[in-house]
Amino acid sequence: MSRGLTPSFSGRSSERAKQISTVRAVSVVRSMRGGAQSVLMLCDDNQFYVVKFNDNPQGPNILANEMIGTEIFRSLGLPVPAWSAVYISEEFLRMNSKLMLHTAQGRRPPSPGLHFGSVLLGGCGLLTVRDILPENHFLRLTNREDFIGAYVLDVWANHQDHRQAVYANDSVAGTYRAVFIDHGHLFGGPNWDFRDRPGIAMALDTSVYPKEFDAAVVESWISRCETQIPHLLEDTIRSVPNEWYRFRGDVNELISILVARLTALRQLFNHESRFAELRTHEPVLAYAQLPLSDSRTLQIGPFEAGRGLSIALGSSLFEVPCATRRLCSARV
């Protein structure tokens, strides 16, 4: 993608920051697992946040992906943690001089400014949260069908990592509720490099999925995406702080690709589900809409004024109608 981001967002970071909730870091608690080198922090609202830094070593656009993904998941009714922008000052960094990021070039402190903070579930001790749910507890999972919704969204967003969730326990009812976390590798990953990798977006433990995907449930999630995402996408992207993009990639091109994938979502999911069967060893879904080749190549055609987009999957070509032009040509 071209580096067309800077002109589109020039001088608008402060305006964006006012549109989102912001808290200030108070103290460092501990480092967290993962390639983004997140850190658990206490902030001035007395909440604990898992903070990803805007210059984390995992790659550019991670924070933009986190915010956009979290907001879209929430808007479509999927449970995600609350989040805020976390402001880290130069004074805070001086007082916490051991706070370092480990990179190939050596150790360095994170940059001051706005960072992405996801509220730590169970942080006040009122909720028991599990990272892994034993298989004999799956029948106590109250929102198992939400994994199908998350899978549909992950296919649309070309998630380049396995789906992650934590499980909040209701000790009174003895049930669990999955909460979806870690959206940094949506939209083709940190570099917005859309690649066809069937099955990668599934949870590592495929036991969380039903043995067979109900076609009616899948269709309801796809319809929900088609109805709601066009109204969410542009406004959500507009509200992302400028520094969370790290000046890599063209946002307008990103919108065009996501609109094209939304239009072809049934075909994309059908293609994806064929390979998902190999992971679950079960028939995932009989959902064929049209024949597709076994080729795993995915290409996005250029947007031209007055015309739609085209998306090619294998030997099949899907034309995106010009009705989507408002979003495709959006300037943010």
matplotlib code that plots the C-alpha trace (Angstrom):
import matplotlib.pyplot as plt

x = [0.0, 1.1, 2.1, -0.8, -1.8, 0.1, -1.7, -5.2, -4.6, -2.3, -3.0, -6.1, -4.7, -5.9, -9.3, -9.5, -8.3, -11.2, -13.6, -12.4, -12.1, -8.6, -7.0, -3.5, -1.1, -0.4, 1.8, 3.4, 2.2, 3.9, 4.8, 2.3, 2.9, 2.9, 4.9, 3.4, 5.2, 2.1, 2.3, -0.4, -0.8, -3.0, -4.6, -6.1, -9.7, -8.6, -8.8, -6.2, -5.4, -3.4, -1.5, -0.1, 2.3, 2.0, 5.6, 5.4, 7.9, 5.1, 4.6, 2.7, -1.0, -1.4, -3.2, -5.4, -6.4, -7.1, -9.4, -11.3, -11.6, -12.8, -15.4, -16.8, -17.0, -18.8, -21.2, -22.2, -23.0, -19.8, -18.4, -15.1, -13.3, -13.9, -10.9, -9.5, -6.6, -3.9, -1.8, 1.8, 3.8, 7.6, 7.6, 5.9, 8.6, 11.4, 9.8, 9.5, 12.9, 12.8, 9.9, 11.6, 10.7, 13.0, 13.8, 16.3, 18.3, 18.3, 16.3, 14.5, 11.6, 8.2, 7.3, 5.3, 1.7, -1.5, -1.5, -4.2, -5.5, -7.8, -9.5, -8.3, -11.2, -11.4, -8.9, -10.8, -11.0, -14.8, -14.6, -12.8, -11.3, -9.7, -7.3, -8.1, -11.4, -11.2, -13.1, -15.5, -16.6, -17.7, -21.3, -21.3, -20.2, -23.3, -22.3, -20.7, -22.4, -20.5, -17.4, -19.2, -19.9, -16.3, -15.1, -17.3, -15.9, -12.3, -12.8, -14.1, -11.2, -8.6, -7.4, -3.8, -3.6, -5.6, -8.8, -8.2, -10.7, -10.8, -13.6, -15.4, -16.9, -20.2, -19.6, -23.2, -24.6, -21.5, -21.4, -18.8, -18.9, -16.3, -14.9, -12.9, -9.5, -6.4, -7.4, -4.0, -3.7, -7.0, -7.1, -4.2, -2.0, 0.3, 1.1, -2.4, -1.1, -4.2, -3.2, -5.4, -4.6, -7.6, -8.1, -5.6, -8.3, -9.9, -9.2, -6.3, -8.7, -11.3, -13.4, -15.0, -16.8, -19.9, -19.3, -21.3, -21.9, -25.6, -26.0, -28.9, -26.6, -23.8, -26.2, -27.6, -24.0, -23.2, -26.4, -25.6, -22.2, -23.7, -26.3, -24.1, -20.5, -21.1, -22.5, -19.6, -16.5, -15.8, -16.8, -14.8, -11.7, -12.1, -11.9, -8.6, -5.8, -3.3, -0.3, -1.9, -1.4, 2.4, 2.2, 2.1, -0.5, -3.3, -6.5, -8.7, -7.4, -8.0, -11.7, -12.0, -10.6, -12.9, -15.9, -15.0, -14.6, -17.9, -19.6, -18.0, -18.3, -20.5, -18.0, -15.0, -16.6, -17.5, -13.9, -12.6, -14.9, -13.6, -10.2, -11.5, -12.9, -9.3, -8.6, -11.8, -12.0, -15.7, -18.0, -18.0, -20.7, -22.4, -22.6, -21.6, -22.9, -20.8, -17.9, -14.5, -11.1, -8.6, -6.3, -5.7, -4.8, -6.8, -6.5, -8.2, -8.7, -8.2, -11.0, -11.9, -14.3, -17.7, -16.9, -16.9, -14.2, -13.4, -12.2, -10.7, -10.6, -9.0, -10.5, -13.7, -14.2, -16.7, -17.6, -18.4, -21.3, -21.0, -23.5, -20.6, -18.8, -19.6, -17.4, -14.9, -14.1, -14.3, -11.6, -10.8]
y = [0.0, 3.5, 5.8, 8.1, 8.5, 11.6, 14.2, 12.7, 13.0, 16.0, 18.2, 16.3, 14.2, 16.4, 16.6, 12.8, 12.4, 14.4, 11.9, 9.0, 8.3, 9.1, 8.2, 8.8, 6.1, 6.1, 3.1, 0.1, -3.3, -5.9, -7.0, -9.2, -12.0, -11.5, -10.0, -6.5, -6.4, -5.0, -3.8, -3.9, -0.4, 1.3, 4.5, 7.5, 6.1, 3.3, 0.7, -1.7, -1.6, -3.9, -1.2, -1.6, 1.1, 3.1, 2.3, -1.4, -3.7, -5.9, -3.5, -0.4, 0.0, -2.4, 0.2, 1.3, -2.3, -2.8, 0.2, -0.4, -4.1, -3.7, -1.1, -3.2, -6.3, -4.4, -2.7, -6.1, -7.4, -9.5, -9.1, -7.3, -5.5, -1.8, 0.3, 3.8, 5.7, 5.8, 8.9, 8.4, 11.5, 12.1, 12.5, 9.1, 7.5, 9.2, 7.9, 4.4, 4.2, 0.4, 0.4, -0.7, -2.3, -5.0, -4.7, -6.0, -2.8, -3.1, -1.8, 1.5, 3.3, 3.6, 7.0, 9.4, 10.1, 8.1, 4.3, 1.7, 0.4, -2.6, -2.9, -6.0, -8.2, -9.3, -6.5, -5.6, -9.2, -9.3, -11.6, -14.9, -15.0, -18.0, -17.8, -21.4, -23.2, -27.0, -29.0, -30.4, -26.8, -25.9, -26.9, -24.1, -21.5, -19.3, -17.6, -20.3, -19.2, -15.9, -17.8, -18.2, -14.5, -13.7, -16.2, -14.5, -11.1, -12.4, -13.8, -10.4, -8.5, -11.0, -11.8, -12.9, -14.5, -17.1, -15.9, -15.2, -15.0, -15.1, -16.7, -14.8, -17.0, -16.3, -18.1, -18.0, -19.5, -21.6, -20.5, -18.8, -16.1, -15.7, -12.2, -11.5, -9.9, -9.0, -7.5, -6.2, -8.6, -7.8, -6.1, -8.1, -7.5, -4.6, -3.7, -4.2, -6.9, -8.9, -12.6, -15.7, -18.1, -20.3, -21.5, -19.1, -17.0, -19.9, -20.3, -22.7, -24.9, -25.7, -27.4, -24.1, -24.3, -26.4, -29.6, -28.2, -24.6, -23.9, -22.3, -20.1, -18.8, -18.0, -16.3, -14.2, -13.0, -12.2, -10.2, -8.4, -7.5, -6.3, -4.2, -2.6, -2.4, 0.1, 2.6, 1.9, 1.7, 5.3, 6.9, 4.4, 4.9, 8.7, 8.6, 6.7, 9.0, 9.8, 8.4, 5.0, 4.4, 5.0, 6.4, 3.1, 2.4, 4.3, 4.4, 5.1, 2.0, 0.0, 1.1, 0.1, -3.4, -3.9, -2.8, -5.2, -8.1, -7.3, -7.5, -10.9, -12.2, -15.2, -16.4, -15.7, -17.6, -20.5, -20.7, -20.3, -23.0, -25.7, -25.4, -25.0, -28.6, -29.8, -28.3, -29.4, -32.8, -32.2, -30.9, -27.3, -26.0, -26.9, -23.4, -23.4, -20.4, -21.0, -23.2, -21.9, -23.2, -24.5, -21.6, -19.5, -16.3, -13.2, -10.1, -6.7, -4.7, -0.9, 1.5, 3.8, 6.7, 5.7, 2.0, -0.6, -2.8, -6.3, -9.1, -12.3, -15.5, -18.3, -18.3, -16.5, -12.8, -10.8, -7.3, -4.8, -2.7, 1.0, 1.4, 1.0, 3.9, 6.3, 4.3, 3.2, 6.8, 8.2, 10.7, 10.5]
z = [0.0, -0.6, 2.3, 1.7, 5.3, 6.4, 4.3, 5.2, 9.0, 9.2, 12.2, 13.4, 16.2, 19.0, 17.5, 17.4, 20.9, 22.2, 20.8, 22.8, 26.5, 27.9, 31.2, 32.6, 33.7, 37.4, 38.0, 36.3, 37.7, 35.5, 32.0, 30.0, 27.6, 23.9, 21.0, 21.5, 25.0, 26.6, 30.2, 33.0, 34.4, 37.0, 35.7, 37.3, 37.1, 39.5, 36.8, 35.6, 31.9, 29.6, 27.7, 24.2, 23.2, 20.0, 19.1, 20.1, 18.3, 16.8, 13.9, 12.7, 12.8, 15.8, 17.9, 15.1, 14.4, 18.2, 18.4, 15.1, 15.7, 19.3, 18.3, 15.5, 17.6, 20.3, 17.9, 16.4, 19.9, 20.6, 24.2, 24.4, 27.3, 27.8, 26.6, 26.8, 25.4, 28.1, 28.3, 29.3, 30.0, 29.9, 33.6, 34.1, 31.9, 34.0, 37.2, 35.7, 34.0, 34.0, 31.6, 28.4, 25.1, 23.8, 20.1, 17.6, 18.1, 21.9, 24.8, 24.7, 26.5, 24.9, 23.5, 25.6, 24.3, 23.8, 23.9, 23.8, 27.1, 27.5, 30.9, 32.7, 33.4, 37.0, 37.9, 41.1, 42.2, 41.7, 38.7, 38.1, 34.6, 32.9, 29.9, 29.0, 29.6, 30.3, 27.7, 30.3, 31.0, 27.4, 28.2, 30.8, 28.2, 27.7, 24.5, 22.4, 19.3, 19.6, 18.4, 15.1, 14.9, 15.8, 13.1, 10.5, 11.5, 11.5, 7.9, 6.8, 8.5, 7.3, 10.8, 10.6, 14.0, 16.0, 17.7, 21.4, 24.2, 28.0, 30.0, 32.8, 35.4, 37.1, 40.4, 41.4, 38.2, 37.6, 34.0, 31.8, 29.2, 26.5, 26.0, 22.8, 23.1, 21.0, 17.7, 16.6, 13.7, 12.1, 8.7, 7.3, 10.3, 11.3, 7.7, 6.3, 4.1, 3.1, 2.6, 2.2, 5.1, 5.7, 9.2, 10.8, 12.4, 14.3, 18.0, 18.7, 20.7, 18.1, 20.8, 21.5, 18.2, 17.7, 15.7, 12.9, 12.1, 11.7, 8.3, 9.6, 12.4, 10.0, 7.6, 10.5, 11.4, 7.7, 7.4, 10.6, 9.1, 5.9, 7.7, 10.4, 9.2, 6.4, 9.0, 11.4, 9.3, 8.3, 11.6, 13.6, 11.5, 11.7, 15.5, 15.7, 17.0, 14.3, 16.1, 16.3, 12.6, 12.7, 9.1, 7.3, 4.7, 3.0, 5.1, 2.0, 0.4, 3.6, 3.5, -0.1, 0.6, 3.6, 1.6, -1.1, 1.3, 2.9, -0.4, -1.0, 2.6, 1.8, -0.8, 1.5, 4.4, 2.1, 1.0, 4.5, 6.0, 3.6, 5.1, 8.6, 8.3, 8.2, 11.6, 13.3, 11.6, 11.4, 8.6, 9.5, 7.1, 4.0, 2.7, -0.9, -2.8, -6.0, -7.0, -6.0, -7.1, -4.6, -5.3, -2.1, -3.9, -3.0, -5.1, -4.8, -8.0, -8.0, -7.3, -10.2, -10.1, -11.5, -11.1, -8.4, -7.0, -7.9, -5.6, -7.0, -5.0, -6.9, -10.4, -9.3, -9.7, -7.6, -8.7, -5.9, -7.1, -7.4, -4.6, -2.2, -3.8, -0.9, 1.5, -1.1, -2.0, 1.6, 2.6, 6.2]

ax = plt.figure().add_subplot(projection="3d")
ax.plot(x, y, z, "-o")
ax.set_aspect("equal")
plt.show()
